[in-house]
């Protein structure tokens, strides 16, 4: 299971900065399905698109797991295409170590 924290900011948004957490499982060669933790009934992609964000930061603590890092970089690429209309800055931060359950 890969866990990513997603934070975003939007200039002039009355809602202020946004935050959500995503998880995905590796599925062999198939694309992962990213699921939001705690956002029942409201899609995380729609939340990002509706926010017209200017910056998105993906943060993950994965240790030396290259496969998990590839999943996170794939998520960043997906967001680059999904949010192409507003062209936000998308940053990926890999923290050292592995988060313990």
N, CA, C and O of each residue as an XYZ file, in Angstrom:
404
protein
N       0.847     -1.170      0.000
C       0.000      0.000      0.000
C       0.898      1.241      0.000
O       1.849      1.333      0.775
N       0.582      2.180     -0.871
C       1.335      3.435     -0.958
C       0.431      4.552     -0.460
O      -0.714      4.680     -0.896
N       0.949      5.349      0.447
C       0.195      6.441      1.070
C       0.824      7.776      0.661
O       2.037      7.957      0.770
N      -0.012      8.708      0.189
C       0.465     10.024     -0.251
C      -0.415     11.103      0.362
O      -1.640     10.986      0.366
N       0.207     12.141      0.874
C      -0.512     13.318      1.361
C      -0.487     14.345      0.238
O       0.567     14.636     -0.328
N      -1.660     14.893     -0.080
C      -1.800     15.879     -1.148
C      -2.262     17.187     -0.529
O      -3.319     17.243      0.101
N      -1.475     18.235     -0.705
C      -1.834     19.575     -0.249
C      -1.855     20.490     -1.464
O      -1.039     20.342     -2.374
N      -2.789     21.434     -1.478
C      -2.833     22.382     -2.589
C      -3.257     23.752     -2.105
O      -3.905     23.900     -1.068
N      -2.873     24.750     -2.884
C      -3.237     26.132     -2.558
C      -3.831     26.785     -3.799
O      -3.454     26.489     -4.933
N      -4.771     27.682     -3.537
C      -5.445     28.414     -4.603
C      -5.512     29.878     -4.206
O      -6.029     30.207     -3.139
N      -4.998     30.755     -5.046
C      -5.050     32.183     -4.768
C      -6.501     32.656     -4.846
O      -7.219     32.329     -5.791
N      -6.913     33.409     -3.867
C      -8.245     33.992     -3.878
C      -9.359     33.011     -3.588
O     -10.528     33.364     -3.742
N      -9.049     31.801     -3.176
C     -10.090     30.827     -2.879
C     -10.623     31.060     -1.470
O      -9.847     31.103     -0.515
N     -11.939     31.209     -1.331
C     -12.497     31.404      0.012
C     -12.350     30.159      0.883
O     -12.384     30.253      2.110
N     -12.191     29.006      0.263
C     -12.039     27.760      1.017
C     -10.640     27.600      1.600
O     -10.439     26.769      2.486
N      -9.682     28.368      1.127
C      -8.313     28.261      1.612
C      -7.606     27.046      1.050
O      -8.083     26.438      0.092
N      -6.466     26.682      1.638
C      -5.702     25.537      1.127
C      -6.466     24.237      1.328
O      -7.308     24.121      2.218
N      -6.153     23.262      0.481
C      -6.801     21.964      0.575
C      -5.828     20.886      1.001
O      -4.613     21.037      0.875
N      -6.378     19.801      1.506
C      -5.561     18.701      2.005
C      -6.371     17.416      1.885
O      -7.556     17.382      2.216
N      -5.723     16.372      1.413
C      -6.333     15.047      1.427
C      -5.239     14.004      1.431
O      -4.073     14.298      1.167
N      -5.634     12.773      1.736
C      -4.693     11.659      1.750
C      -5.191     10.598      0.791
O      -6.382     10.293      0.746
N      -4.267     10.038      0.025
C      -4.591      9.017     -0.966
C      -3.815      7.735     -0.673
O      -2.713      7.770     -0.127
N      -4.409      6.610     -1.046
C      -3.725      5.327     -0.964
C      -3.947      4.567     -2.255
O      -4.996      4.682     -2.888
N      -2.953      3.793     -2.635
C      -3.068      2.923     -3.808
C      -2.302      1.646     -3.548
O      -1.323      1.627     -2.801
N      -2.762      0.586     -4.174
C      -2.044     -0.680     -4.127
C      -1.421     -0.939     -5.481
O      -1.974     -0.560     -6.514
N      -0.290     -1.574     -5.472
C       0.337     -1.978     -6.733
C      -0.510     -3.081     -7.342
O      -0.980     -3.982     -6.648
N      -0.694     -2.993     -8.647
C      -1.538     -3.972     -9.340
C      -0.800     -4.564    -10.531
O      -1.350     -4.624    -11.630
N       0.419     -4.996    -10.333
C       1.205     -5.548    -11.437
C       1.474     -4.473    -12.469
O       1.955     -3.392    -12.131
N       1.167     -4.759    -13.725
C       1.378     -3.787    -14.800
C       0.205     -2.840    -14.983
O       0.305     -1.879    -15.745
N      -0.909     -3.094    -14.297
C      -2.094     -2.241    -14.425
C      -1.870     -0.923    -13.675
O      -1.098     -0.858    -12.718
N      -2.551      0.103    -14.124
C      -2.470      1.399    -13.448
C      -3.084      1.294    -12.053
O      -4.102      0.628    -11.870
N      -2.469      1.947    -11.076
C      -3.026      1.897     -9.727
C      -4.324      2.710     -9.650
O      -4.542      3.637    -10.430
N      -5.160      2.346     -8.712
C      -6.363      3.126     -8.445
C      -6.118      3.851     -7.130
O      -5.963      3.229     -6.079
N      -6.088      5.173     -7.209
C      -5.859      5.990     -6.021
C      -7.193      6.266     -5.345
O      -8.127      6.762     -5.975
N      -7.277      5.946     -4.068
C      -8.502      6.145     -3.299
C      -8.252      7.172     -2.201
O      -7.225      7.140     -1.522
N      -9.194      8.066     -2.042
C      -9.102      9.087     -1.011
C      -9.519      8.517      0.335
O     -10.492      7.768      0.429
N      -8.789      8.871      1.360
C      -9.132      8.472      2.718
C      -9.968      9.591      3.336
O      -9.478     10.706      3.516
N     -11.211      9.300      3.657
C     -12.037     10.279      4.369
C     -12.819     11.241      3.505
O     -13.420     12.166      4.050
N     -12.850     11.085      2.193
C     -13.646     11.982      1.342
C     -14.767     11.183      0.703
O     -14.798     10.999     -0.514
N     -15.673     10.717      1.521
C     -16.789      9.909      1.037
C     -17.706     10.750      0.158
O     -18.049     11.877      0.517
N     -18.100     10.215     -0.978
C     -19.093     10.855     -1.824
C     -18.603     12.057     -2.618
O     -19.389     12.672     -3.337
N     -17.346     12.403     -2.509
C     -16.820     13.537     -3.275
C     -15.463     13.142     -3.808
O     -14.527     12.936     -3.035
N     -15.345     13.033     -5.101
C     -14.105     12.563     -5.710
C     -12.944     13.509     -5.485
O     -13.076     14.728     -5.598
N     -11.813     12.925     -5.167
C     -10.632     13.749     -4.895
C     -10.169     14.484     -6.150
O      -9.673     15.606     -6.055
N     -10.321     13.874     -7.318
C      -9.924     14.567     -8.552
C     -10.819     15.779     -8.794
O     -10.340     16.829     -9.221
N     -12.113     15.639     -8.526
C     -13.028     16.757     -8.687
C     -12.705     17.876     -7.694
O     -12.825     19.056     -8.023
N     -12.299     17.505     -6.489
C     -11.928     18.514     -5.492
C     -10.741     19.340     -5.979
O     -10.736     20.564     -5.846
N      -9.744     18.677     -6.537
C      -8.577     19.395     -7.055
C      -8.933     20.254     -8.265
O      -8.501     21.402     -8.368
N      -9.719     19.693     -9.175
C     -10.097     20.431    -10.375
C     -10.932     21.656    -10.017
O     -10.704     22.741    -10.552
N     -11.889     21.490     -9.123
C     -12.775     22.587     -8.735
C     -12.033     23.688     -7.981
O     -12.461     24.842     -8.000
N     -10.946     23.353     -7.329
C     -10.217     24.341     -6.523
C      -9.423     25.324     -7.375
O      -8.991     26.368     -6.885
N      -9.229     24.989     -8.656
C      -8.413     25.822     -9.549
C      -7.079     26.148     -8.860
O      -6.653     27.302     -8.803
N      -6.447     25.109     -8.348
C      -5.230     25.254     -7.560
C      -4.064     25.808     -8.382
O      -3.973     25.620     -9.595
N      -3.191     26.491     -7.671
C      -1.983     27.055     -8.272
C      -0.755     26.208     -7.970
O       0.235     26.243     -8.702
N      -0.833     25.449     -6.885
C       0.286     24.586     -6.502
C      -0.263     23.335     -5.832
O      -1.195     23.399     -5.030
N       0.333     22.197     -6.176
C      -0.022     20.918     -5.571
C       1.274     20.283     -5.078
O       2.262     20.223     -5.810
N       1.262     19.807     -3.830
C       2.439     19.148     -3.262
C       2.042     17.735     -2.854
O       1.132     17.547     -2.047
N       2.730     16.744     -3.416
C       2.542     15.345     -3.052
C       3.679     14.949     -2.122
O       4.849     15.100     -2.475
N       3.350     14.447     -0.941
C       4.368     14.075      0.040
C       4.195     12.605      0.395
O       3.093     12.157      0.713
N       5.297     11.859      0.338
C       5.263     10.435      0.661
C       6.524     10.050      1.414
O       7.605     10.584      1.167
N       6.365      9.115      2.335
C       7.490      8.587      3.106
C       7.594      7.108      2.763
O       6.870      6.283      3.320
N       8.501      6.775      1.841
C       8.529      5.442      1.248
C       9.848      4.697      1.432
O       9.982      3.562      0.973
N      10.800      5.303      2.079
C      12.098      4.645      2.219
C      12.766      4.480      0.860
O      12.742      5.397      0.039
N      13.362      3.318      0.620
C      14.067      3.052     -0.645
C      13.213      2.266     -1.631
O      13.748      1.643     -2.548
N      11.908      2.285     -1.459
C      11.006      1.509     -2.310
C      10.827      2.199     -3.668
O       9.975      3.074     -3.825
N      11.641      1.792     -4.639
C      11.625      2.425     -5.970
C      10.282      2.239     -6.674
O       9.827      3.143     -7.375
N       9.647      1.092     -6.502
C       8.348      0.850     -7.120
C       7.280      1.794     -6.597
O       6.452      2.295     -7.358
N       7.306      2.035     -5.284
C       6.342      2.956     -4.674
C       6.604      4.383     -5.147
O       5.666      5.143     -5.390
N       7.874      4.742     -5.276
C       8.204      6.080     -5.784
C       7.707      6.252     -7.211
O       7.231      7.325     -7.580
N       7.817      5.192     -8.018
C       7.298      5.250     -9.387
C       5.790      5.497     -9.396
O       5.289      6.241    -10.238
N       5.061      4.869     -8.455
C       3.622      5.098     -8.368
C       3.315      6.567     -8.070
O       2.412      7.153     -8.668
N       4.067      7.151     -7.147
C       3.842      8.550     -6.776
C       4.178      9.472     -7.951
O       3.455     10.434     -8.212
N       5.262      9.183     -8.651
C       5.610      9.995     -9.820
C       4.555      9.843    -10.923
O       4.276     10.794    -11.653
N       3.976      8.654    -11.042
C       2.886      8.447    -11.985
C       1.664      9.261    -11.606
O       0.972      9.788    -12.477
N       1.391      9.370    -10.306
C       0.293     10.209     -9.830
C       0.552     11.667    -10.189
O      -0.365     12.370    -10.615
N       1.777     12.126    -10.023
C       2.116     13.505    -10.379
C       1.907     13.737    -11.872
O       1.401     14.787    -12.270
N       2.287     12.777    -12.693
C       2.075     12.903    -14.133
C       0.581     12.941    -14.466
O       0.142     13.732    -15.302
N      -0.186     12.084    -13.808
C      -1.644     12.067    -14.011
C      -2.247     13.437    -13.666
O      -3.085     13.958    -14.403
N      -1.815     14.004    -12.552
C      -2.337     15.318    -12.148
C      -1.919     16.414    -13.118
O      -2.678     17.355    -13.350
N      -0.732     16.308    -13.681
C      -0.274     17.282    -14.675
C      -1.249     17.323    -15.852
O      -1.587     18.399    -16.344
N      -1.693     16.161    -16.296
C      -2.647     16.096    -17.415
C      -4.047     16.509    -16.971
O      -4.731     17.249    -17.679
N      -4.475     16.032    -15.800
C      -5.824     16.306    -15.301
C      -6.030     17.801    -15.040
O      -7.123     18.327    -15.250
N      -4.988     18.473    -14.587
C      -5.086     19.887    -14.213
C      -4.454     20.802    -15.255
O      -4.071     21.928    -14.938
N      -4.342     20.335    -16.484
C      -3.665     21.096    -17.543
C      -4.306     22.458    -17.795
O      -3.618     23.396    -18.198
N      -5.595     22.579    -17.567
C      -6.288     23.835    -17.821
C      -5.748     24.966    -16.940
O      -5.584     26.091    -17.412
N      -5.474     24.679    -15.673
C      -4.973     25.712    -14.753
C      -3.461     25.694    -14.603
O      -2.888     26.640    -14.062
N      -2.806     24.645    -15.067
C      -1.353     24.494    -15.047
C      -0.709     24.827    -13.692
O       0.153     25.704    -13.624
N      -1.112     24.145    -12.619
C      -0.477     24.415    -11.330
C       0.946     23.846    -11.277
O       1.298     22.935    -12.026
N       1.733     24.398    -10.390
C       3.043     23.823    -10.093
C       2.781     22.553     -9.298
O       2.076     22.592     -8.290
N       3.335     21.433     -9.734
C       3.156     20.166     -9.029
C       4.517     19.712     -8.536
O       5.438     19.476     -9.318
N       4.621     19.596     -7.212
C       5.887     19.178     -6.599
C       5.699     17.834     -5.911
O       4.623     17.528     -5.398
N       6.759     17.041     -5.907
C       6.760     15.751     -5.223
C       7.870     15.787     -4.181
O       9.012     16.138     -4.480
N       7.515     15.419     -2.957
C       8.478     15.406     -1.855
C       8.532     13.984     -1.290
O       7.525     13.449     -0.829
N       9.716     13.389     -1.333
C       9.922     12.082     -0.720
C      10.673     12.310      0.588
O      11.826     12.742      0.587
N      10.010     12.015      1.698
C      10.637     12.154      3.003
C      11.485     10.925      3.287
O      11.162      9.834      2.817
N      12.573     11.081      4.053
C      13.417      9.923      4.362
C      12.699      8.956      5.287
O      11.813      9.343      6.050
N      13.089      7.710      5.207
C      12.526      6.694      6.085
C      11.186      6.184      5.595
O      10.667      6.619      4.566
N      10.645      5.260      6.350
C       9.342      4.668      6.028
C       8.426      4.864      7.221
O       8.794      4.587      8.362
N       7.235      5.344      6.938
C       6.237      5.525      7.987
C       5.810      4.170      8.537
O       5.551      3.249      7.763
N       5.735      4.035      9.813
C       5.329      2.775     10.456
C       3.816      2.780     10.664
O       3.235      3.805     11.019
N       3.195      1.647     10.444
C       1.735      1.534     10.644
C       1.400      1.445     12.113
O       0.227      1.345     12.474
